[in-house]
Amino acid sequence: MVAVQTTVGWGALLAPWASFPPATIAWLFSLTALSYVLRAIRVYDYFSPRFAGQFVGVLRLSVLHNTANNLLPMRAGEMVFPWLMRRYFGHGFLDAAASLLWIRVLDLHFLGLIGIGILWLRSPHWGWWLLAGLCLAGLSLLWLFGRSRGRLEGPGPIRKVLRLLAGAVPADPWLIARVYGWTAATWLLKFVAFAGVLAHFVPVAFWRVLAGVMGAELSTVLPFHGVAGSGSYELAVVAAMVPLGVDAREALAGAVNLHLFLLGSTLILGGIALLLPRPGSHHR
């Protein structure tokens, strides 16, 4: 906070909010909220038909998990997912953690595709499309790894871990495709919403804005994350935008305001999630 005051000044930093149309803010918040719903649909679909008819409980779990991720340091919020899976649905802690690992792999994979898209916007070339196609084809390795579970029988801790991970991969390739589709839709909505916020404070070329959002999101999915993202979030945005020719003061101002939007959305949606009914008491 001191660094922001000495570098930009809180008054100057927050002033652009006055010219931000409330309807636009509401629209961008709605997109963010919808991305949370899509995350819950992804989890619901991933574990179908086990959770059939319990979507509200899954929605509560998913939003609280993402709230914890945004507020707790060093990816500690990830532990909320297997804990709530066990508490709400009686699902095995390690099995849920293994499934979450694959969901995170899909997240990072699609972030990689967005990164390729940003590079294409910067310098269009057919080679970026080829690279994206190869990345998508690489998703088949996930299905092949899941099918290898039967060949991993035997003693030893390494084989046990590999069996656990392979068993967490959906056996149906179309389910993997659907889950990846939910992943893509989730990230696209979030990037549109966050780019809309950041562009208001940093009026530069759209691909530079997307690069700033990418830096912010990488700071939340990698294990370099402070309490509520304080410091690490802003640093990631500045580190992504300044090398691309964006003024450091503008990048910092945009990063702080984007972070405020994220935290505000997190607290509102997390509060709403607490109002949703829990799954049946027999799972608690």
C-alpha positions in Angstrom: 0.0 0.0 0.0 2.9 2.3 0.8 4.5 1.5 -2.6 1.3 2.4 -4.4 0.9 5.7 -2.5 4.5 6.7 -3.2 4.5 5.6 -6.9 1.0 6.5 -8.1 -1.0 7.8 -5.2 -4.3 6.2 -4.1 -6.4 9.2 -5.1 -5.1 9.3 -8.7 -5.2 5.5 -8.8 -8.9 5.2 -7.8 -10.1 8.2 -9.7 -10.9 6.4 -13.0 -13.6 4.4 -11.2 -15.7 7.6 -11.2 -15.9 7.4 -15.0 -16.5 3.7 -15.2 -20.2 3.2 -16.2 -22.0 1.3 -13.4 -23.8 -0.8 -16.1 -20.5 -1.9 -17.5 -19.2 -2.8 -14.1 -22.3 -4.8 -13.5 -22.0 -6.6 -16.8 -18.3 -7.5 -16.2 -19.2 -8.7 -12.7 -22.0 -10.8 -14.2 -19.5 -12.4 -16.6 -17.2 -13.2 -13.7 -20.1 -14.7 -11.7 -21.0 -16.8 -14.7 -17.5 -18.1 -15.0 -17.9 -19.3 -11.4 -21.1 -21.1 -12.3 -19.3 -22.8 -15.3 -16.5 -23.9 -12.9 -19.2 -25.7 -10.9 -20.7 -27.2 -14.0 -17.2 -28.5 -14.9 -16.9 -30.2 -11.5 -20.5 -31.6 -11.7 -19.8 -33.0 -15.1 -16.4 -34.4 -14.2 -17.9 -36.5 -11.3 -21.1 -37.4 -13.1 -23.2 -39.4 -12.4 -22.0 -39.5 -8.8 -23.4 -36.0 -8.0 -26.6 -36.3 -10.1 -29.3 -33.9 -8.7 -26.8 -32.2 -6.3 -25.7 -29.3 -8.5 -26.5 -26.6 -5.8 -24.2 -28.4 -3.4 -21.5 -28.6 -6.0 -21.9 -24.9 -6.8 -21.5 -24.1 -3.1 -18.4 -26.2 -2.9 -16.9 -24.8 -6.1 -17.4 -21.1 -5.3 -16.1 -21.6 -1.7 -13.0 -23.4 -3.2 -12.3 -20.5 -5.5 -12.9 -18.0 -2.8 -10.3 -19.8 -0.6 -7.9 -19.9 -3.6 -8.2 -16.1 -4.0 -7.7 -15.3 -0.4 -5.3 -17.8 1.0 -1.5 -17.8 0.3 0.7 -20.3 -1.6 -2.2 -22.3 -3.1 -3.4 -23.3 0.4 -6.9 -22.8 -0.8 -6.6 -25.9 -3.0 -7.0 -28.1 0.1 -10.5 -26.8 0.5 -11.6 -28.8 -2.5 -10.8 -32.3 -1.3 -11.9 -31.3 2.2 -15.3 -30.2 1.1 -15.7 -33.1 -1.3 -15.2 -35.4 1.7 -17.4 -33.4 4.0 -20.3 -32.8 1.6 -20.3 -35.9 -0.5 -18.2 -38.5 1.3 -15.7 -38.5 -1.6 -12.2 -39.8 -0.8 -9.8 -37.0 0.0 -6.9 -38.3 -2.1 -9.2 -39.2 -5.0 -10.6 -35.7 -5.0 -7.1 -34.2 -4.8 -6.0 -36.3 -7.8 -9.0 -35.2 -9.8 -8.3 -31.6 -8.9 -4.7 -32.0 -10.2 -6.0 -33.0 -13.6 -8.5 -30.1 -13.6 -5.5 -27.8 -12.9 -3.6 -29.4 -15.8 -6.5 -28.5 -18.1 -6.5 -25.0 -16.7 -2.8 -24.5 -17.5 -3.3 -26.1 -20.9 -6.0 -23.6 -21.9 -4.0 -20.7 -20.4 -1.2 -21.9 -22.8 -3.7 -21.7 -25.7 -4.6 -18.1 -24.6 -0.9 -17.3 -24.5 -0.6 -18.5 -28.1 -3.6 -16.4 -29.0 -1.9 -13.3 -27.5 1.2 -14.0 -29.5 -0.9 -14.3 -32.6 -2.5 -11.0 -31.9 0.9 -9.4 -31.5 2.3 -10.9 -34.7 -0.2 -12.9 -36.8 1.3 -16.0 -38.4 -0.1 -19.4 -39.4 2.6 -21.1 -37.2 0.7 -20.0 -34.1 -2.4 -21.9 -35.3 -0.3 -25.0 -36.0 1.2 -24.8 -32.5 -2.3 -24.5 -31.0 -3.5 -27.5 -33.0 -0.5 -29.6 -31.7 -1.3 -28.5 -28.1 -4.9 -29.6 -28.5 -3.8 -32.9 -29.9 -1.7 -33.4 -26.9 -4.8 -33.7 -24.8 -5.1 -37.3 -26.0 -2.1 -38.1 -23.7 -4.4 -37.5 -20.7 -6.8 -40.2 -21.9 -4.0 -42.6 -22.7 -2.6 -42.1 -19.3 -5.9 -42.9 -17.7 -6.1 -46.2 -19.7 -2.7 -47.2 -18.4 -4.1 -47.8 -14.9 -4.3 -51.6 -15.4 -0.6 -51.7 -16.3 0.4 -50.0 -13.1 -0.6 -52.8 -10.7 2.1 -53.9 -8.3 3.8 -52.9 -5.2 5.7 -49.7 -4.5 4.8 -46.1 -3.6 5.4 -44.7 -7.1 3.1 -47.2 -8.7 0.5 -46.5 -6.1 0.6 -42.7 -6.8 0.5 -43.3 -10.6 -2.5 -45.6 -10.1 -4.3 -43.0 -8.1 -3.6 -40.3 -10.7 -4.6 -42.6 -13.6 -7.8 -43.6 -11.8 -8.8 -40.0 -11.5 -8.8 -39.5 -15.3 -12.3 -39.9 -16.8 -12.5 -43.1 -18.8 -14.8 -41.6 -21.4 -12.8 -39.4 -23.9 -16.0 -37.4 -24.7 -16.2 -36.5 -21.0 -12.6 -35.2 -21.1 -13.6 -33.2 -24.2 -16.7 -31.8 -22.4 -14.7 -30.9 -19.3 -12.2 -29.2 -21.4 -15.0 -27.3 -23.1 -16.2 -26.1 -19.7 -12.6 -25.1 -18.9 -12.3 -23.1 -22.1 -15.7 -21.3 -21.6 -14.8 -20.5 -18.0 -11.4 -18.9 -18.8 -12.8 -17.0 -21.9 -15.5 -15.4 -19.8 -13.0 -14.5 -17.0 -10.5 -13.1 -19.5 -13.2 -11.0 -21.2 -14.4 -9.6 -17.9 -10.9 -8.9 -16.5 -9.6 -7.4 -19.8 -12.6 -5.1 -19.7 -11.7 -3.9 -16.3 -8.0 -3.5 -17.0 -8.5 -1.8 -20.3 -10.4 1.0 -18.5 -7.4 1.8 -16.4 -4.7 1.0 -19.0 -5.8 2.2 -22.4 -3.3 0.2 -24.6 -3.6 -2.3 -27.4 -5.9 -5.2 -26.5 -3.2 -7.8 -26.8 -1.2 -6.0 -24.2 -4.2 -5.9 -21.9 -4.7 -9.6 -22.4 -1.0 -10.1 -21.5 -1.6 -8.2 -18.3 -4.6 -10.4 -17.4 -2.5 -13.5 -18.2 0.2 -12.4 -15.8 -2.4 -11.8 -13.1 -4.0 -15.3 -13.7 -0.6 -17.1 -13.7 0.0 -15.5 -10.3 -3.1 -17.2 -9.0 -2.6 -20.7 -10.5 1.1 -21.0 -9.6 2.4 -21.4 -6.0 3.7 -17.8 -5.8 0.7 -16.2 -4.2 0.5 -13.9 -1.2 -2.3 -13.5 1.2 -5.3 -12.5 -1.0 -2.7 -12.1 -3.7 -1.3 -9.0 -2.1 1.8 -7.9 -3.9 2.2 -11.0 -6.0 -0.9 -10.2 -8.2 0.2 -6.6 -8.9 3.8 -7.7 -9.5 2.7 -10.3 -12.1 0.6 -7.8 -14.0 3.4 -5.2 -14.1 6.0 -7.8 -15.0 3.8 -8.9 -18.0 3.0 -5.4 -19.3 6.1 -3.3 -18.8 8.3 -5.4 -21.1 5.7 -4.8 -23.8 6.1 -1.1 -23.6 3.4 -0.2 -21.1 4.3 2.6 -18.6 5.1 1.1 -15.2 2.9 3.6 -13.3 -0.1 2.9 -15.6 0.5 -0.9 -15.3 0.7 -0.7 -11.5 -2.5 1.4 -11.3 -4.3 -1.0 -13.6 -3.0 -4.0 -11.6 -4.2 -2.6 -8.3 -7.7 -1.8 -9.6 -8.0 -5.1 -11.3 -7.1 -6.8 -8.0 -9.7 -4.7 -6.2 -12.3 -5.9 -8.7 -11.2 -9.5 -8.2 -11.4 -9.3 -4.4 -14.7 -7.5 -4.5 -16.2 -10.2 -6.8 -14.6 -12.9 -4.6 -16.2 -11.6 -1.4 -19.6 -11.0 -2.9 -19.8 -14.4 -4.6 -18.2 -16.2 -1.6 -20.9 -14.6 0.6 -23.6 -15.7 -1.7 -22.2 -19.3 -1.7 -22.5 -19.4 2.1 -26.3 -18.8 1.7 -26.7 -21.9 -0.6 -27.9 -25.0 1.1 -25.4 -27.7 2.0 -25.7 -31.2 0.6 -27.6 -33.8 2.8 -26.5 -34.0 6.4 -25.6 -37.7 6.0 -22.5 -36.6 4.1 -21.3 -34.2 6.8 
